[in-house]
Amino acid sequence: MRTASRFVLLLHHDVSFSKSYKQTMPFCLALNCSQFTTTTGSKTHLCPIAHLRCRSLTVKFRATVAGESDMAALTVRVAAAQMTSINDLAANFATCSRLTKEAAAAGAKLLCLPESFSFIGAKDGDSVKVAEPLDGPIMQQYCSLARESGIWLSLGGFQERGCDDAHLRNTHVIIDDSGNIRDTYRKIFLFDVDVPGGRVYKESSFTEAGKDIVAVDSPAGRLGLSVCYDLRFPELYQQLRFQKEAQILLVPAAFTKITGQAHWEILLRARAIETQCYV
């Protein structure tokens, strides 16, 4: 059984770093929530719980003024949202819409939503059935939401249609405040795991693995994109930091309960310490 989708925003204390700019050692702002049920007559319904937290972060970048190159600081407000997605596209969009408007009203320039923000199936095969191309109506709703709210969105773990009807892509989508898709990352490391005391997961049976490592510029700095199980592979984040020059690593995830309790936060801290990036 999976827990609620997770997104942790790691903030930092200043330490000196190479390339003449300051980064920080992490402490963790964890957004954890659970599901609740309501009963109508003889039917029990699973309902989403959602939370939003905003924090400011400062990113250093090199600027040229009057021919002189120097480091400048940019302080931006970023929001991380926590929600429990369900197998109802409209209900999840309503939750995401409320969270987006709250983040925009709080002055955030970027809102990070978790993996499977738009849909989590009740049974195997449901996610493949709802998968759509990026220009389909589901993603276009979120593009309109970003444009209307004037905020960038990090949408991690969207069910993008794959090469055939039996497969999808687990896709991290970045949308700008004009409603344009700036870049996408397809999850590379798929979750094929036999959880001790739990079920067997085989994401590769219905998901196409991505190949490209992706970083994209945003108002909050340069974003390195990943999804969930990618977190266990530090080489990906080394390349994002030192080859793609990412300053912020995004890890939207729907970790399982057992592995989440054991490894989630410590792995996030490890990736932050190794790369000296915000996570």
C-alpha positions as CSV (number, residue, x, y, z in Angstrom):
1,M,0.0,0.0,0.0
2,R,1.2,3.4,-0.9
3,T,1.2,6.4,1.4
4,A,-0.1,9.9,0.4
5,S,2.0,11.5,-2.2
6,R,5.1,13.2,-0.7
7,F,7.0,16.4,-1.4
8,V,9.7,17.6,0.9
9,L,11.2,21.0,0.6
10,L,14.8,21.1,1.9
11,L,16.0,24.5,2.9
12,H,19.5,25.5,3.9
13,H,21.9,27.3,6.1
14,D,24.8,29.1,4.4
15,V,28.2,27.5,3.9
16,S,30.8,28.5,1.4
17,F,30.8,26.6,-1.9
18,S,32.9,26.5,-5.1
19,K,32.1,28.6,-8.1
20,S,31.9,31.6,-5.8
21,Y,28.4,31.3,-4.7
22,K,26.8,30.2,-1.4
23,Q,24.7,27.2,-0.9
24,T,23.5,25.6,2.3
25,M,23.3,22.5,4.4
26,P,19.8,21.1,4.6
27,F,17.1,21.0,7.1
28,C,13.8,19.5,6.2
29,L,10.3,21.0,5.9
30,A,8.2,17.8,5.6
31,L,4.7,17.8,4.4
32,N,3.0,14.6,5.5
33,C,-0.7,13.8,5.4
34,S,-3.0,10.8,5.2
35,Q,-6.3,9.9,3.7
36,F,-9.7,10.1,5.3
37,T,-13.1,8.6,4.3
38,T,-16.6,9.9,4.3
39,T,-19.7,7.7,4.2
40,T,-22.8,8.4,2.1
41,G,-25.5,5.8,2.7
42,S,-23.8,2.4,2.2
43,K,-20.9,3.8,0.2
44,T,-17.5,4.9,1.7
45,H,-15.5,7.4,-0.3
46,L,-11.8,8.1,-0.2
47,C,-11.2,11.9,0.0
48,P,-8.1,13.9,-0.6
49,I,-6.3,15.8,2.1
50,A,-4.2,18.7,1.0
51,H,-1.7,21.1,2.6
52,L,0.4,23.9,1.4
53,R,3.6,25.5,2.8
54,C,5.6,28.3,1.4
55,R,9.2,29.3,2.1
56,S,11.7,31.8,0.6
57,L,15.0,30.6,-0.8
58,T,18.0,32.6,-2.1
59,V,19.9,31.5,-5.2
60,K,23.1,33.1,-6.3
61,F,23.8,33.7,-10.0
62,R,26.4,35.5,-12.0
63,A,25.3,38.9,-13.5
64,T,27.1,41.4,-15.7
65,V,26.5,45.1,-14.9
66,A,28.4,47.8,-16.8
67,G,30.8,45.2,-18.2
68,E,31.6,43.8,-14.8
69,S,30.8,40.2,-13.9
70,D,29.8,39.6,-10.3
71,M,27.5,37.4,-8.2
72,A,24.0,38.5,-7.5
73,A,21.4,37.1,-5.1
74,L,17.8,36.3,-6.0
75,T,15.3,35.6,-3.2
76,V,12.1,33.8,-4.4
77,R,9.1,32.4,-2.6
78,V,8.5,28.7,-3.4
79,A,5.6,26.5,-2.4
80,A,5.4,22.8,-1.8
81,A,2.0,21.1,-1.8
82,Q,1.0,17.9,-0.2
83,M,-2.1,16.0,-1.3
84,T,-3.7,12.6,-1.3
85,S,-4.7,12.0,-4.9
86,I,-7.6,9.6,-5.7
87,N,-9.0,7.9,-8.8
88,D,-11.0,11.0,-9.8
89,L,-9.5,13.5,-12.2
90,A,-12.0,16.3,-11.5
91,A,-11.6,16.0,-7.7
92,N,-7.8,16.1,-8.0
93,F,-7.9,19.0,-10.3
94,A,-10.1,20.9,-7.9
95,T,-7.7,20.2,-5.1
96,C,-4.7,21.3,-7.2
97,S,-6.6,24.4,-8.3
98,R,-7.2,25.5,-4.7
99,L,-3.6,24.9,-3.7
100,T,-2.3,26.8,-6.8
101,K,-4.5,29.8,-6.0
102,E,-3.4,29.7,-2.3
103,A,0.3,29.6,-3.4
104,A,-0.1,32.5,-5.8
105,A,-1.9,34.5,-3.2
106,A,1.0,33.9,-0.8
107,G,3.4,35.3,-3.3
108,A,5.0,32.1,-4.5
109,K,6.5,32.1,-8.0
110,L,6.8,28.3,-8.2
111,L,4.4,25.6,-6.8
112,C,5.6,22.0,-6.6
113,L,2.9,19.3,-6.7
114,P,3.6,15.7,-5.9
115,E,3.8,12.6,-8.1
116,S,0.5,11.3,-9.4
117,F,-1.1,14.7,-8.6
118,S,-3.8,14.3,-11.2
119,F,-4.7,10.6,-10.7
120,I,-4.0,7.5,-8.7
121,G,-5.8,4.4,-9.8
122,A,-7.9,2.2,-7.5
123,K,-6.6,-0.9,-9.3
124,D,-3.9,-2.0,-11.6
125,G,-4.3,-0.7,-15.1
126,D,-6.4,2.4,-14.2
127,S,-3.5,4.8,-14.7
128,V,-2.7,3.4,-18.2
129,K,-6.4,3.9,-19.2
130,V,-6.4,7.6,-18.3
131,A,-2.9,8.4,-19.8
132,E,-3.0,11.2,-22.3
133,P,-0.5,13.1,-24.5
134,L,0.8,16.4,-23.1
135,D,-1.4,18.3,-25.5
136,G,-4.5,16.4,-24.2
137,P,-7.3,18.0,-22.1
138,I,-5.9,17.0,-18.7
139,M,-2.5,18.7,-19.0
140,Q,-4.1,21.6,-20.8
141,Q,-6.3,22.2,-17.8
142,Y,-3.1,22.6,-15.7
143,C,-1.5,24.9,-18.3
144,S,-4.6,27.1,-18.1
145,L,-4.4,27.0,-14.3
146,A,-0.8,28.2,-14.3
147,R,-1.6,31.0,-16.7
148,E,-4.7,32.2,-14.9
149,S,-2.9,32.1,-11.5
150,G,0.3,33.6,-12.8
151,I,2.6,31.0,-11.3
152,W,5.0,28.3,-12.4
153,L,4.0,24.7,-11.7
154,S,6.2,21.6,-11.2
155,L,3.9,18.7,-12.0
156,G,5.7,15.5,-11.1
157,G,4.5,12.1,-12.1
158,F,1.9,12.8,-14.9
159,Q,0.5,9.8,-16.7
160,E,1.6,10.6,-20.2
161,R,0.5,8.3,-23.0
162,G,3.2,5.8,-24.0
163,C,4.1,4.3,-27.4
164,D,1.2,1.9,-27.2
165,D,-2.1,1.4,-25.3
166,A,-0.4,-0.8,-22.7
167,H,2.2,1.7,-21.5
168,L,2.5,5.2,-20.1
169,R,5.4,7.5,-19.3
170,N,5.9,8.8,-15.7
171,T,6.5,12.4,-16.7
172,H,7.6,15.4,-14.7
173,V,6.2,18.6,-16.4
174,I,7.3,22.2,-15.8
175,I,4.8,24.8,-16.8
176,D,5.6,28.6,-16.8
177,D,3.3,31.4,-15.6
178,S,2.1,31.9,-19.2
179,G,0.8,28.4,-19.3
180,N,3.5,27.0,-21.6
181,I,5.2,23.7,-21.0
182,R,8.9,24.7,-20.6
183,D,10.3,21.2,-20.3
184,T,9.5,17.6,-19.5
185,Y,11.4,14.7,-17.9
186,R,10.4,11.0,-18.2
187,K,11.3,8.9,-15.2
188,I,14.4,6.9,-15.9
189,F,14.6,4.5,-12.9
190,L,11.5,2.4,-12.7
191,F,10.2,0.9,-9.4
192,D,10.5,-2.8,-9.7
193,V,10.7,-3.9,-6.1
194,D,9.5,-6.7,-3.8
195,V,8.8,-4.8,-0.6
196,P,9.5,-7.0,2.5
197,G,6.2,-7.7,4.2
198,G,4.3,-5.9,1.4
199,R,3.4,-6.3,-2.2
200,V,5.5,-6.7,-5.4
201,Y,5.7,-3.6,-7.6
202,K,6.7,-3.8,-11.2
203,E,6.4,-0.3,-12.7
204,S,8.3,-1.5,-15.8
205,S,5.3,-3.7,-16.8
206,F,3.3,-0.6,-17.8
207,T,5.8,2.3,-17.9
208,E,8.3,3.2,-20.5
209,A,11.6,4.4,-19.0
210,G,13.0,7.8,-20.0
211,K,16.5,8.4,-21.3
212,D,17.2,12.1,-21.0
213,I,18.5,14.0,-18.0
214,V,16.7,17.4,-17.8
215,A,17.3,20.7,-16.1
216,V,15.4,23.9,-16.9
217,D,15.7,27.5,-15.9
218,S,12.9,29.1,-13.7
219,P,12.3,32.2,-11.6
220,A,13.6,30.2,-8.6
221,G,16.8,29.1,-10.3
222,R,17.8,26.2,-12.5
223,L,15.7,23.1,-11.7
224,G,16.9,19.5,-11.9
225,L,14.0,17.2,-12.6
226,S,13.5,13.7,-11.2
227,V,10.6,11.5,-10.0
228,C,10.3,9.3,-6.9
229,Y,12.5,6.1,-7.2
230,D,15.1,8.1,-9.1
231,L,16.1,9.4,-5.6
232,R,18.0,6.1,-4.9
233,F,20.5,6.7,-7.8
234,P,22.9,9.5,-6.8
235,E,24.6,9.5,-10.1
236,L,21.6,11.2,-11.7
237,Y,21.8,14.1,-9.2
238,Q,25.5,14.4,-9.7
239,Q,24.9,14.9,-13.4
240,L,22.1,17.3,-12.8
241,R,24.3,19.4,-10.5
242,F,27.7,19.2,-12.2
243,Q,26.8,18.7,-15.8
244,K,23.4,20.4,-16.1
245,E,24.2,23.1,-13.5
246,A,21.0,22.6,-11.5
247,Q,20.6,24.6,-8.3
248,I,17.4,23.1,-7.1
249,L,16.6,19.3,-7.3
250,L,12.9,18.4,-7.5
251,V,11.9,15.0,-6.3
252,P,8.1,14.6,-6.4
253,A,7.2,11.2,-5.1
254,A,4.6,8.7,-3.9
255,F,6.9,6.5,-1.8
256,T,5.5,3.3,-0.2
257,K,4.8,3.4,3.5
258,I,7.5,1.0,4.5
259,T,10.4,2.4,2.3
260,G,9.2,5.9,3.0
261,Q,9.5,5.5,6.8
262,A,13.0,3.9,6.4
263,H,14.6,6.0,3.7
264,W,12.7,9.0,2.4
265,E,14.1,11.9,4.4
266,I,17.6,10.5,4.8
267,L,17.9,10.1,1.0
268,L,16.7,13.6,0.4
269,R,19.3,14.9,2.8
270,A,22.0,12.8,1.2
271,R,21.2,14.2,-2.3
272,A,21.2,17.8,-0.9
273,I,24.5,17.3,0.9
274,E,26.3,15.6,-2.0
275,T,25.3,18.3,-4.5
276,Q,24.9,21.3,-2.2
277,C,21.6,22.0,-3.9
278,Y,18.3,22.9,-2.6
279,V,16.0,19.8,-2.7
